Amino acid sequence: MNKNYYAILMAGGVGSRFWPVSTSSNPKQFHDMLGSGKTLIQKTFDRLNKFIPTENILILTNERYNDLVLEQLPKVKPEQVVLEPAMRNTAPCILYASLKIQKMNPNAVMIVAPSDHWIEDEDAFEKDVIACFDKCENENALCTLGIQPTFPNTGFGYIEFEKGSDENLKKVSQFREKPDYETAKEFLAQGNFLWNAGIFMWSVATIVEAFKNYQPSQYDLFGGGMSCYNTPEEKAFIQENYAKADNISIDYAILEQSKSIYTLPATFDWNDLGTWGALYDKLDKDANENAVVNAQVLLENAKGNMIRSPKGKVVVVDGLEDYVIVDKEEVLLIYPKDKQQDIKKVLGQVKDKFGDQFA
């Protein structure tokens, strides 16, 4: 394996739209959402570990998930888990991890990848990432993998790239916010728009220089700890300074300002597994389009349902169509699939009425 290849695996999110399975104390990346025998973070780690050395994969997560990470990823040493003591969006944590990597290896190229995405063709994923790594090793480029849109999705941001180039890697014109439906249809009609999957590649030198140029106060804050990183003094420095960082995403902080952004249209199927409906789309279905994870089912007049229970539990459903049915310990969710975006709001109502122990 190439010793200059590194990864930051982002594993700090809560995934509240997958409630009640995903909770603030045990989020979706630590669950086997697909019934595959591996959790999402395990599948992501294994995918990266095919071409990135084990010791070069850093897991970026919240302090409260440290034990879960080490339990589920036994190859990972405690010093590879980069802990956020406060929630400050993606820019501060990426800068922090990048500076740690730069101190380890100033020639590093790296991928920043979410821990909870579904990617089936892992060979194509590896090929696409390495193509971006090659560009980043030879140019001061910031690269992202874009997903070919299959329908006018209003739940994703979009990447607009310049037309007319025969190169595989396209120069990015601009990043576009989540559109309304009519705007999303226009994006697809133009043919030079991709879904933003939040998968980024760059050399550590290039991303650190970008922070110097576009976020100097962030760079000064975290750069002040360079002598502490990867030493016993690091924890105290981060505990004292991390909460001082601006709450800003990597998109706003760097990508929307840089003039050297490139996107590679991905050659693999992808799903961000952001909702129960997205999970339903990727699961095998029975003759009546029901998708079942773990449960043993007896179904009558049931069609298009997403059903999940503890392993082996018997679930009987009669007369339901297009519902999410999730049974988890003391919570049972029976909810229309077409209202799945409201589950996050329902979770807030449950907290207010019954307390945080169910959330």
ZAMI-320031 format. One record per atom (N, C-alpha, C, O): z, x, y. Coordinates in steps of 0.02 Angstrom, whole numbers, plus 50000, padded with zeros to 5 digits. Layout:
BEGIN
ZXY...
This chain:
BEGIN
500005004249940500005000050000500005004450063500255010050062499715001650116499695005150180500385005150212500644999750228500685010950222501365011450248501405009450322501955008550348500825008850356500825006750425500804999050433500834996550489500754995450378500734988150381501444985350381501854987050339501584981050430502244977850437502154970250446501614967950463502694966650434502684959350444503344957150475503874959850460503294952150519503874948450543503794941350516503344937650536504234939550472504214932950440504694928450479505304929550478504424923450513504824919150557505154913650516504814909450488505824913750514506174909050469506784905950504507304904850472506714904450568507294901850605507264894450621507744891750649506704891150605506624884150624507034879450581507274881250528507104873250607507524868250572507094863350532507324860850480506484861750555506054857150517506344850150512506384847350457506544847350570506904841050569506484835150546506754829950526505814835750547505404830150524505394829650447505134824850419505694834550413505774834250341506484832050321506694832950264506844829150369507494826250352507374820450303506874816950310507814819250255508474822150245508504828350201509044831150191507924830750175507944836850134508094842850179508524846950163507734843350235507834848750282508384846850331508334841750366508914850850334509474849550380509604855950421509334861250406510014855350472510154861050514510504866550476510454872450494510874864850424511224869950384510794872750328510944878050301510254869250309509824871450254509114868950267508894864050237508734872450312508084870050333507544870450279507644873250226506964867450295506444866450245506184872950215505964872850157506184878550252505914884750225506304887250165506064891450127506914884750157507334886850101507324881850043507734882149997506844877050046506784872049993506114872749957505624875149986506104870649895505484870249856505154863549872505214858749834504814863149929504534856849952503964854449907503854848349901503604859049876503014857349837503164856149763502714854249725503784857349742503934856849671503604862249630503444861249572503514868249661503144873649629503594878549591503354882849554504254877849601504714882649571504924888149620505364892149604504624888249680504804893149731504884889549798504534884749813505364892049838505434889249905504874891749950504514896349932504804888550008504264890450053504334897650077503834901250082504944899750092505034906650115504884911550058504624917050071505044909849997504884914149940504134914849931503874920249918503774909249938503044909449930502724913549986502254917349974502984912950047502714916750103502854924250095502414928350106503464925950075503634932950063503184936050010502924941550019503094932549955502674935149901501944936049924501614940849904501704931549965501014931949991500924938250034500424941650028501414939650076501384945550118501494951950078501194957150093501924951550029502124957449990501564960049945501624965449916501024956149939500444958549900500104964449934499794968549900500164964950000499824970350035500254973750088500034978450121500864971450097501334974550144501944976950104502234973150067502134983350112502694985950074503334981850084503464979550140503714980950031504324976850033504774978750091505014974450127504884985250100505354987550151505084986550222505454987450270504444984850229504134983950295504104976650316503804974950367504404972250277504414965050294505104963350324505614963750290505104961550388505714959350421505744951750422505244948450434506334949150409506444941850410506814940250474507374942450484506504936350518506794934650582507094927550576506724922750565507744926950584508054920550574508694919950615508894924750647508994914150615509624913050649510204915750608510164916050547510724917750642511304920650608511564916350550511784918950499511534909750559511834905250510511434905250444511694902850393510824907850444510414907750383510384914550347510004915350300510784919250370510764925950341510894925850265510534928950227511414922250244511584921950173511024918650132510874920850077510724913350160510174909950124509584914750114509294914850060509414918650166508864923350160508994928450105508574929650063509584931450106509744936650057509794933849987509634937349938510004927649981510044924549915509354923049887509234924049827508904920749930508244918649906507744924449902507244923949866507864929849938507414935549938507804941749915507984945949956507924942349850508344947849825508054954849836508424959749833507394955349850507094961949864507284964449933507234970449947507494959949976507614961650046508314964550055508804961950029508354969950092509004972950109509284969750172508904967250214509944969750179510244966450238509954968950305509894965050352509774975350308509514977950372508814975350388508574976350444508474972250340507814969350354507864962350383507354959550404508454959450385508544952750413508744953550487509274956150502508304951250531508404951850603508704945350627508384940150624509324945550651509704939450665509714937950740509864942250781509554931650756509604929150824510294926150834510474921450798510694928650881511344925550894511294919250938511784915650945510704918050967510594912151009509864909951002509444914150987509724903651014509044901051010508684902451076508884899951129508154906551074507804908351135507044908251126506704912251158506784903851084506064903251074505774909651044506154914051023505104910251041504794915451000504694922151036504664927351002504624922251101504474928551135505044933651128504924939351108505664931851144506204936851139506294939651068506384945651060506274935351018506394937850950505824942250926505934947050889505204940650946504634944850927504674951650961504534956750930504874951751025504954958151060505504962351026505414968251014506064959151012506624962550980506414965750914506534971650902506094961850871505874964450806505334969750814505324974650777504904968950864504364973850875504654980650896504404985850874505164980550938505474986850958505814990350899505804996450895506114986350855506414989250795505874992650752505964998250727505304989250746504744992050706504464998350741504325003350708504384997950807504115003750843504555009950833504295015450827505205008850830505655014550820505575017350748505645023350737505445012850700505335015050631504665018750623504625023950590504145015850655503475018450645503035016750705502795011050710502935021350751502535019850811501805018350796501445015850840501565019850735500865018450716500795011650681500255010250654501315007650681501305001450642500814996350671500724995850732500494992650625500164986350642500544980850606500814982050552500564974950636501024969850609500734962950613500314961350655500974958750568500814951650569501454947850585501994949550559501404942650626501944937950638501734931450603501224928450621502124929250554501914923650513502484918650503503044920750486502364912150512502874907250496503034907250421502614909050380503644905150405503874905450335503744899050297503914898650238503454893950329503434887350298502734884350294502654878250291502214888650294501534886150289501284886150217501514890050176500804881750204500484881450138499804884850142499374882850181499714890050101499074893650097498934894750023499314898049988498394891949999498254892249927497874898549908498054902049861497344900249945496924905949929497224912249960497044914150016497684915349924498044921049952497614927349958497744931650000497104927849916496644933549922496244933149988496144938150021496024927050005495654926150068496114927450127495914930350177496734925250122497234926650175497314934150185497294936550242497394937850131497474945150136496864948350169496934952650212496274946150149495654948950176495604947650252495414952150290495784941650273495744939950344496254944050384496094946550438496864944650358497384948350395497184955750402497264958650455496924958650348496734965750351496144966850399496104971950432495684961950402495144962450451495424962850522495174966650564495934958850535496264959150601496644965650611496624968650664496994967850558497344974250562496864979950581497024984250622496264979950549495774985150563495584985250637495534990650667495494979450666495324979150737495904981650779495814985250828496504979650760497104981450800497254988950795497534991750842497064992050741497164999250735496685003250778496825008950797496115000150794495585003750831495515001650904495185005150943495814995950922495764993450991496434990651014496874989150973496514990051078497114986851106497014979251105496974976051158496974976451046496814969351037497424965651010497814968250971497484959351033497974954651004497574949450966497144946150996497704948650902497294944350860497694938350834498304938750826497344932950822497644927050792497164924050742496554924650749497434920950691497024917350643496964910150665497464906750675496344907750674496224900850693495984896850633495654899550589496154890550631495984886250574495414881550594495444878250645494894881450552494334876950566494574869650565494834867450514494494865950620494744859050621494344854650573493734855150568494694850350539494364845550493494374838450521494024834150495494774837350572494784830850607495104831950675495424837050686495044827250721495314828150789496074827350791496334822150811496424832450769497144832250763497464833050832497294837650870497934828650849498274828950913498954832450908499314832950957499124834750848499774837950837499764845450841500294848650836499174848550851499114855750855498854857850924498494854150957499044863950945498704867051000498034869850974497944870650914497564871151020496904873551001496754880251033497024881951086496314884051000496074890451027495334889551044494934887851000495164890551107494464890251128494184897351130494454901751164493634898551093493344905351094492654905351125492324900151130492444911251147491794911851181491224910851131491244913451075490724907151152490134905951110489654911751114489684915851161489204912151065488654916851070488744923451036488284927551035489334924751007489444931150973489334930350898489544925450868489014935450868488924935450796489504938950760489524938950699489964941850798490544945250768490994940150733491054934450755491314942350679491784937850645492394936250689492624930650692492634941450724493194940450770492924938350838492524941950868493134932550861492874929650923493354930950981493964930650973493074932451039493484933351099493754926451120493384921651126494404926151132494714919851151494614918651226494754922951267494374912651242494314910651313494994908251339495224910551392495304903751302495954901251323496294897451265495964895151219496954896851271497334892551226497404885751259497524885251319497334880451220497374873651247497964869951217498104870551157498314866251258498894862351236498674856951187498084855451180499174853951153499024848351108498654842951147498914840551198498064840951125497664836251164497804828951144498124827651093497564824251185497544817351162496934816551116496544821251107496864810751086496364809851034495654810951060495244814251028495494808151118494814808751145494654816051162494094818351150495144819651189495034826751205494934830751140494504835151137495324829151089495254832551024494554831450996494264835950967494294825451003493604824050980493094828251018492614830750989493204829051083492754833251123492784840551100492274843951096493394842951085493464849851061493044850850998492674855750993493094846250951492724847050888491974846750900491594850350869491754842450947491044841750961490764848150991490184849850980491164851751029490924857951061490824863651010490404867951020491214863550956491094868350902491414875150910491354879250865491754876450965492064883050975492824882450986493114885951027493114877850949493834876750952494134877150882493844874650834494714880450877495074881150814495794878750824496054878950879496104876450769496814875050772497214881550778497044886550745497734881450818498164887350826498714886950772499154882750775498674891550723499144891450667499774895550681500234895450640499804899050737500384903050752500464909150708501014911450695499884911950685499884918050644499554923450686498964922950704499934928750703499694933850750499714940750719500144942350677499234944950740499204951950719499084956350779498694954650824499414962250780499314967150833499634973650813500034973950766499474978950848499844985250838500494984650877500534981150927501004988150853501644987750887501584990750958501914988351004501164995850966501064998851032500754993851080500954993551139500274989851057499924985151100500384979451121500384977551180500784976651075501204970951093501774973251139501964969651185502044979151127502584981551171502304982851241502634981151291501704985751246501384986851311501254980251346501314979851407501064975051308500944968451337501584965651368501564962651422502134966551334502774964251363502944968151426503194965251474502804974751426502924978651486502534975751545502784975351601501904973851532501464971551585501604964451608501614962951667501724959951559501754952751574502464949951575502574944651605502934953351544503624950951543504094956951554504494958651511504044960051612504434966251623505184965351618505534969851595505444959551639506164958651635506394958051562506924960551543505984954651521506144954351449506114961351419506554963251380505604965051437505534971851409506124976151430506404979851389506324975751493506894979751517507524977951479507924982351461507624971351468508234969151434508274972051363508774975051344507734971051325507754973251255507614980751248507874983951203507214983451293507084990651292507714994651303507765000451282508204991651337508824995051349509234996451286509715000251287509034993251231509394994251168509044998851120509234999351062508525002351143508115006351098508525011551060508405012751001509015014551093509415019651058509865016551005510105020050960509985010051011510435006550963510075003850902510375003050849509425002350910509074998850856509075002950792509005009050792509154999250737509165002250669509765006950660509745011450619510295005750699510915009550692511495004550691511384998650704512095006750674512675002150675512834999150743513174994050747512575002250797512714999650865512274993750884512394990450934511754992350844511274987150862511604980250869511464976750917512034978450823512324971650823512694970350888512624964950918513104975050910513494974050971513034973351032513164969151075512504977351035512034976851091511714969951093511674966851146511474967551035511134961151032511614955351047511444950651082512224955751021512714950451035512844949951110512944944451136512854955551145513004955551216512404953451258512494950351311511794954951236511214954151279510724948751260510344946451303510714946551197510174942051175510164935551215509624933151235510744932651228510764926251263510524926751335510384921651366510464932851362510204933851429509444933051433509164932651488509114933051376508374932851375508114926051398508424920951387507524926151430507194919951450506994916051387506774918951337507054909451391506854905051336506114903451344505924898951381505684907351310504964906751321504594908451256504804912851218504044904951244503654906051184503194912151192503044914151249502984914951137502514920651139501844918451169501504922451200501664912051160501034909451188501044909951264500584912651295501584907251295501634907351368501754914351394501474916351445502184918151359502394924551384501834929751384501764933551432501434929751331500934935151321500234932451312499774934451349500134928051264499454926351243499044922951298498444924251304499364918751337498984915351389498844919751450498484917751495499134925751450499024930251506498574936151489498224938751532498564938151427498174944051406497424942451407497214936851394497034947551422496294946851422495994949951359495384950551353496414952051312496164955451252496374951751189496624954751141496264945051188496454940951131495824939351091495304937451119495874940051025495324938450979495574933850925496154934050905495134929550901495314925050846494814925750789494214926450800495074925450729494654925550669494704918650637495244916550616494134915050632494154908650596494344909850523493994913350487494894906950503495164908250436494694905950381494354900850389494684909650327494254907850270494654904550214494394903550159495284902850228495714899750177495934892750201495944891350260496104888450152496394881950169497104883050194497454887650172497304878750240497954879650273498254872950290497894868150306498914872550285499274866650307499944868950334500284873050302500144866350391500764868650421501374865150392501944866650411501264860350347501814856750315502344854650366502934855950359502094851450419502544849450473502874842750465503364841250498502594838550420502864831850410502814829950336502474833350297503154824550318503094822050249502374820250233502144821050176502004817750283501304816050271500884822150258500424821850216501024827650293500654833850280500794836450210500344838950176501414835850188501584837850119501234833250069500964835650019501234826850083500884821950040500144823850030499884823349975499824826050084499114827750080498984833450031498434833750002499464837950021499354843749979499594842949907499494847449866499914837449892500174836449825499684832649781499274828749806499724833749716499324829749669499554822449672500144821149683499084817849661499234810749665499104807349597498714809949557499424801649586499264797649526498674793149541498364793749595498514788749496497924784449504497984779849564497474777449590498594778549587498704774249645498894778149708499184775449755498724784649707498814789049765499544790049784499704791349842499994789349735500694791149747500794798549732500544801049682501154802049775501334809049765502074809449749502494806749785502244812949694502934813049670503164820249662502824824349632503754821749690504074828349682504744827249647505174823649672504834830449589505454830649551505624824249513505884824549457505484818449542505724812149514505364810349449504794812349437505714806349407505384802549354505304795449380505794792349403504694792749378504564786549415504324780949370503974781949320504514774849390504234768749363503974764849422504364762449464503314764249427503004761549487502604755249471502214755149423502714750049510502334743749505502104741849575502494741849623501474740149581501204738049646501404743049701501574741149757501374749449684501554754749730500954759249741500644761449693500784760449805500174764149820500284768549881500584766449931500034774749877500034779149935500714781549958500794783350016501204781549913501884783449933502024790849921501734793949875502454793649962502724800449954503444799749928503884797349963503554801849865504204800749833504504807449813504194811549780505124808549835505474814749817506204813149802506524809349838506464816149749507164815049730507434821449700507054826249690508084821749685508334827349646507974827549579507744822449554507924833449550507534834549488507774829949433508364829649418507294826249402507444822149344507704815249359507764811249313507854813649422508124807149439507594801749428507014802749445507794795949401507334790349390507294786249454507804784149482506684785249478506564781249539506094775549521505554776549494506314769349536505924763349522505694760449589506094759149633505034759449596504754756849658504284751049641503854751749598504374745449676503934739649666503764736849735504214735149774503114736249749502894732649808502904736649873502904733749927502904743249868502874747349929502204751049933501954753549882501924751449993501304755050004501354759450066501574757150119501164765750058501154770550114501854771550144501944771150205502344772950101503024774350123503234781350102502984784150054503694784150141504044790250123504714788150092505114784650124504834790250030505454788449994505784794949972505544798249927506334796550005506674802949991507414801749977507764798850019507634803849919508324803049899508654809949896508424814349859509184810849935509534817349935510284816049943510524814249997510644817149889511364816549889511584810149925511454804649899511914810649983512184804650014511704801150063511914796650100511074803250064510584800150110509984797750070509714801350028509764791650084509144788950056508704786750114508914782650155508104789550118507624787850171507054783750140506724786050093506934777850168506354773750149506014771950215506274767850253505434774950228505164774850296504404774550294504094777950254504104770450337503364770050337503044776750353503244780250398502534778350314502194784850324501864785250393501824790650422501634779650419501294779850483501774780550542501564781050600502434780550528502934781650581503304788250570503834789350598503014792750529503374798750509503554803250568504044806950565503164802950622503324807150680503984805050713504264808750753504224798950696504854796550725505464798750686506024797250707505374802150630505944804050589506424808550629507034808150620506154812850671506574817150713507024812850758507614814450768506754807350784507144802850827507674799250785508234798250808507484797150725507954793850680508544798450664509114796250661508394804850653508914809650638509434809750694510034810050681509204809550757509664809350813510104803050811510704803350827509814797350792510194791150787510714791550731511274789050738510524794650676510994795550620511584799850642512164798250626511444805250677511984809650703512464805650747513074806250740512174801750792512584797850839513034792850804513604791750823512754789750751513124784250719513594786650664514134783950655513364791750625513734793650565514024800750567514434802550525513804804750616514064811550621513584816750596513104815350561513734823150615513284828750600513254830450527512804834050506513734828150486513744830050415513134827550377512984830050322512764822750405512164820150372511524823150400510974821350380511604827850447511024830650480510954838150469510484841250494
